């Protein structure tokens, strides 16, 4: 049980970095960037809420974990693609697809396997 809690806590740093991709994308898309900071803060608050729910093995926490994992993957792709957009002024679809594959294999697959392996604990505590 303590291993899963450490897993959730140690993945928070990478999660925040991935979620910063939304900040970068919104800052590039909105002319003055006023909307980027509140959205990024909201995503970090959601990450904290989902992590606390996962650590406490709440019944709905797995759905929050899967949603957070999806947000992180998209945020990573946005973060890696923002450099192409600032350099060329265009979105490179091939590079974004490559970054999506990297994020799915390196980040989402191991995290998904850990969440999937712990699903019995969430069902036990719900009963």
ChimeraX commands (.cxc) that place a marker at each C-alpha (Angstrom):
marker #1 position 0.00,0.00,0.00 radius 0.5
marker #1 position 2.77,2.45,0.85 radius 0.5
marker #1 position 4.44,1.74,-2.50 radius 0.5
marker #1 position 1.39,2.98,-4.38 radius 0.5
marker #1 position 1.24,6.10,-2.24 radius 0.5
marker #1 position 4.93,6.82,-2.92 radius 0.5
marker #1 position 4.30,6.23,-6.61 radius 0.5
marker #1 position 1.50,8.80,-6.62 radius 0.5
marker #1 position 3.58,11.35,-4.74 radius 0.5
marker #1 position 6.76,10.95,-6.80 radius 0.5
marker #1 position 4.99,11.31,-10.11 radius 0.5
marker #1 position 3.71,14.75,-9.16 radius 0.5
marker #1 position 6.80,16.60,-10.42 radius 0.5
marker #1 position 6.59,15.14,-13.91 radius 0.5
marker #1 position 2.84,15.70,-13.90 radius 0.5
marker #1 position 3.30,19.42,-13.21 radius 0.5
marker #1 position 5.84,19.69,-16.03 radius 0.5
marker #1 position 3.45,17.96,-18.43 radius 0.5
marker #1 position 0.58,20.21,-17.39 radius 0.5
marker #1 position 2.69,23.29,-18.12 radius 0.5
marker #1 position 2.16,22.48,-21.80 radius 0.5
marker #1 position -1.35,23.91,-21.50 radius 0.5
marker #1 position 0.12,27.14,-20.16 radius 0.5
marker #1 position 2.54,27.39,-23.07 radius 0.5
marker #1 position -0.14,26.61,-25.66 radius 0.5
marker #1 position -2.62,29.09,-24.22 radius 0.5
marker #1 position 0.05,31.75,-23.91 radius 0.5
marker #1 position 0.85,31.32,-27.61 radius 0.5
marker #1 position -2.78,31.26,-28.72 radius 0.5
marker #1 position -4.12,34.18,-26.67 radius 0.5
marker #1 position -2.54,37.50,-27.57 radius 0.5
marker #1 position -1.75,38.72,-24.07 radius 0.5
marker #1 position -1.75,35.38,-22.25 radius 0.5
marker #1 position -4.07,36.43,-19.43 radius 0.5
marker #1 position -6.04,33.19,-19.64 radius 0.5
marker #1 position -3.02,30.87,-19.44 radius 0.5
marker #1 position -2.14,31.22,-15.76 radius 0.5
marker #1 position -5.60,30.49,-14.28 radius 0.5
marker #1 position -6.03,27.42,-16.48 radius 0.5
marker #1 position -2.62,26.09,-15.49 radius 0.5
marker #1 position -3.31,26.73,-11.81 radius 0.5
marker #1 position -6.66,24.95,-12.17 radius 0.5
marker #1 position -4.96,21.93,-13.73 radius 0.5
marker #1 position -2.38,21.77,-10.94 radius 0.5
marker #1 position -5.18,21.96,-8.36 radius 0.5
marker #1 position -6.96,19.12,-10.19 radius 0.5
marker #1 position -3.71,17.14,-10.14 radius 0.5
marker #1 position -3.43,17.66,-6.39 radius 0.5
marker #1 position -7.05,16.66,-5.81 radius 0.5
marker #1 position -6.74,13.54,-7.96 radius 0.5
marker #1 position -3.48,12.56,-6.27 radius 0.5
marker #1 position -5.00,12.90,-2.80 radius 0.5
marker #1 position -7.97,10.81,-3.86 radius 0.5
marker #1 position -5.63,8.15,-5.26 radius 0.5
marker #1 position -3.52,8.06,-2.09 radius 0.5
marker #1 position -6.65,7.66,0.05 radius 0.5
marker #1 position -8.08,4.94,-2.27 radius 0.5
marker #1 position -11.41,6.74,-2.77 radius 0.5
marker #1 position -13.98,4.94,-4.95 radius 0.5
marker #1 position -13.99,7.48,-7.82 radius 0.5
marker #1 position -10.26,8.08,-7.75 radius 0.5
marker #1 position -9.42,5.73,-10.59 radius 0.5
marker #1 position -11.54,7.76,-13.02 radius 0.5
marker #1 position -9.76,10.89,-11.85 radius 0.5
marker #1 position -6.42,9.14,-12.29 radius 0.5
marker #1 position -7.21,8.13,-15.85 radius 0.5
marker #1 position -8.41,11.66,-16.67 radius 0.5
marker #1 position -5.26,13.13,-15.17 radius 0.5
marker #1 position -3.14,10.73,-17.19 radius 0.5
marker #1 position -4.89,11.79,-20.40 radius 0.5
marker #1 position -4.42,15.48,-19.54 radius 0.5
marker #1 position -0.72,14.87,-18.89 radius 0.5
marker #1 position -0.19,13.17,-22.24 radius 0.5
marker #1 position -1.89,15.99,-24.14 radius 0.5
marker #1 position 0.01,18.56,-22.07 radius 0.5
marker #1 position 3.32,16.89,-22.90 radius 0.5
marker #1 position 2.52,16.97,-26.61 radius 0.5
marker #1 position 1.55,20.65,-26.36 radius 0.5
marker #1 position 4.74,21.46,-24.46 radius 0.5
marker #1 position 6.97,19.72,-26.98 radius 0.5
marker #1 position 5.11,21.18,-29.97 radius 0.5
marker #1 position 5.19,24.75,-28.68 radius 0.5
marker #1 position 8.84,25.11,-29.66 radius 0.5
marker #1 position 8.05,24.23,-33.27 radius 0.5
marker #1 position 5.21,26.73,-33.31 radius 0.5
marker #1 position 7.38,29.57,-31.99 radius 0.5
marker #1 position 10.21,28.82,-34.43 radius 0.5
marker #1 position 8.25,28.18,-37.61 radius 0.5
marker #1 position 4.90,29.76,-36.88 radius 0.5
marker #1 position 3.16,26.51,-37.78 radius 0.5
marker #1 position 2.17,23.32,-36.03 radius 0.5
marker #1 position 4.20,20.28,-37.12 radius 0.5
marker #1 position 1.80,17.34,-37.10 radius 0.5
marker #1 position 4.49,14.70,-37.63 radius 0.5
marker #1 position 6.53,15.89,-34.64 radius 0.5
marker #1 position 3.39,16.06,-32.50 radius 0.5
marker #1 position 2.54,12.47,-33.42 radius 0.5
marker #1 position 6.07,11.36,-32.51 radius 0.5
marker #1 position 5.80,13.11,-29.14 radius 0.5
marker #1 position 2.39,11.50,-28.59 radius 0.5
marker #1 position 3.90,8.06,-29.17 radius 0.5
marker #1 position 6.78,8.83,-26.79 radius 0.5
marker #1 position 4.40,10.08,-24.10 radius 0.5
marker #1 position 2.15,7.06,-24.45 radius 0.5
marker #1 position 5.00,4.54,-24.25 radius 0.5
marker #1 position 7.24,6.23,-21.68 radius 0.5
marker #1 position 4.68,7.88,-19.38 radius 0.5
marker #1 position 1.14,6.62,-19.90 radius 0.5
marker #1 position 1.83,2.90,-20.29 radius 0.5
marker #1 position 3.76,2.43,-16.99 radius 0.5
marker #1 position 1.33,4.67,-15.10 radius 0.5
marker #1 position -1.65,2.91,-16.62 radius 0.5
marker #1 position -0.28,-0.49,-15.66 radius 0.5
marker #1 position 0.20,0.62,-12.05 radius 0.5
marker #1 position -3.30,2.10,-11.88 radius 0.5
marker #1 position -4.76,-1.04,-13.47 radius 0.5
marker #1 position -2.91,-3.31,-11.04 radius 0.5
marker #1 position -4.30,-1.40,-8.04 radius 0.5
marker #1 position -7.96,-1.38,-9.12 radius 0.5
marker #1 position -8.86,-4.20,-6.70 radius 0.5
marker #1 position -7.95,-2.04,-3.70 radius 0.5
marker #1 position -10.33,0.66,-4.81 radius 0.5
marker #1 position -13.16,-1.85,-5.16 radius 0.5
marker #1 position -12.42,-3.41,-1.74 radius 0.5
marker #1 position -12.65,-0.08,0.05 radius 0.5
marker #1 position -15.81,0.90,-1.81 radius 0.5
marker #1 position -17.64,-2.14,-0.39 radius 0.5
marker link #1:1,2 radius 0.2
marker link #1:2,3 radius 0.2
marker link #1:3,4 radius 0.2
marker link #1:4,5 radius 0.2
marker link #1:5,6 radius 0.2
marker link #1:6,7 radius 0.2
marker link #1:7,8 radius 0.2
marker link #1:8,9 radius 0.2
marker link #1:9,10 radius 0.2
marker link #1:10,11 radius 0.2
marker link #1:11,12 radius 0.2
marker link #1:12,13 radius 0.2
marker link #1:13,14 radius 0.2
marker link #1:14,15 radius 0.2
marker link #1:15,16 radius 0.2
marker link #1:16,17 radius 0.2
marker link #1:17,18 radius 0.2
marker link #1:18,19 radius 0.2
marker link #1:19,20 radius 0.2
marker link #1:20,21 radius 0.2
marker link #1:21,22 radius 0.2
marker link #1:22,23 radius 0.2
marker link #1:23,24 radius 0.2
marker link #1:24,25 radius 0.2
marker link #1:25,26 radius 0.2
marker link #1:26,27 radius 0.2
marker link #1:27,28 radius 0.2
marker link #1:28,29 radius 0.2
marker link #1:29,30 radius 0.2
marker link #1:30,31 radius 0.2
marker link #1:31,32 radius 0.2
marker link #1:32,33 radius 0.2
marker link #1:33,34 radius 0.2
marker link #1:34,35 radius 0.2
marker link #1:35,36 radius 0.2
marker link #1:36,37 radius 0.2
marker link #1:37,38 radius 0.2
marker link #1:38,39 radius 0.2
marker link #1:39,40 radius 0.2
marker link #1:40,41 radius 0.2
marker link #1:41,42 radius 0.2
marker link #1:42,43 radius 0.2
marker link #1:43,44 radius 0.2
marker link #1:44,45 radius 0.2
marker link #1:45,46 radius 0.2
marker link #1:46,47 radius 0.2
marker link #1:47,48 radius 0.2
marker link #1:48,49 radius 0.2
marker link #1:49,50 radius 0.2
marker link #1:50,51 radius 0.2
marker link #1:51,52 radius 0.2
marker link #1:52,53 radius 0.2
marker link #1:53,54 radius 0.2
marker link #1:54,55 radius 0.2
marker link #1:55,56 radius 0.2
marker link #1:56,57 radius 0.2
marker link #1:57,58 radius 0.2
marker link #1:58,59 radius 0.2
marker link #1:59,60 radius 0.2
marker link #1:60,61 radius 0.2
marker link #1:61,62 radius 0.2
marker link #1:62,63 radius 0.2
marker link #1:63,64 radius 0.2
marker link #1:64,65 radius 0.2
marker link #1:65,66 radius 0.2
marker link #1:66,67 radius 0.2
marker link #1:67,68 radius 0.2
marker link #1:68,69 radius 0.2
marker link #1:69,70 radius 0.2
marker link #1:70,71 radius 0.2
marker link #1:71,72 radius 0.2
marker link #1:72,73 radius 0.2
marker link #1:73,74 radius 0.2
marker link #1:74,75 radius 0.2
marker link #1:75,76 radius 0.2
marker link #1:76,77 radius 0.2
marker link #1:77,78 radius 0.2
marker link #1:78,79 radius 0.2
marker link #1:79,80 radius 0.2
marker link #1:80,81 radius 0.2
marker link #1:81,82 radius 0.2
marker link #1:82,83 radius 0.2
marker link #1:83,84 radius 0.2
marker link #1:84,85 radius 0.2
marker link #1:85,86 radius 0.2
marker link #1:86,87 radius 0.2
marker link #1:87,88 radius 0.2
marker link #1:88,89 radius 0.2
marker link #1:89,90 radius 0.2
marker link #1:90,91 radius 0.2
marker link #1:91,92 radius 0.2
marker link #1:92,93 radius 0.2
marker link #1:93,94 radius 0.2
marker link #1:94,95 radius 0.2
marker link #1:95,96 radius 0.2
marker link #1:96,97 radius 0.2
marker link #1:97,98 radius 0.2
marker link #1:98,99 radius 0.2
marker link #1:99,100 radius 0.2
marker link #1:100,101 radius 0.2
marker link #1:101,102 radius 0.2
marker link #1:102,103 radius 0.2
marker link #1:103,104 radius 0.2
marker link #1:104,105 radius 0.2
marker link #1:105,106 radius 0.2
marker link #1:106,107 radius 0.2
marker link #1:107,108 radius 0.2
marker link #1:108,109 radius 0.2
marker link #1:109,110 radius 0.2
marker link #1:110,111 radius 0.2
marker link #1:111,112 radius 0.2
marker link #1:112,113 radius 0.2
marker link #1:113,114 radius 0.2
marker link #1:114,115 radius 0.2
marker link #1:115,116 radius 0.2
marker link #1:116,117 radius 0.2
marker link #1:117,118 radius 0.2
marker link #1:118,119 radius 0.2
marker link #1:119,120 radius 0.2
marker link #1:120,121 radius 0.2
marker link #1:121,122 radius 0.2
marker link #1:122,123 radius 0.2
marker link #1:123,124 radius 0.2
marker link #1:124,125 radius 0.2
marker link #1:125,126 radius 0.2
marker link #1:126,127 radius 0.2
view
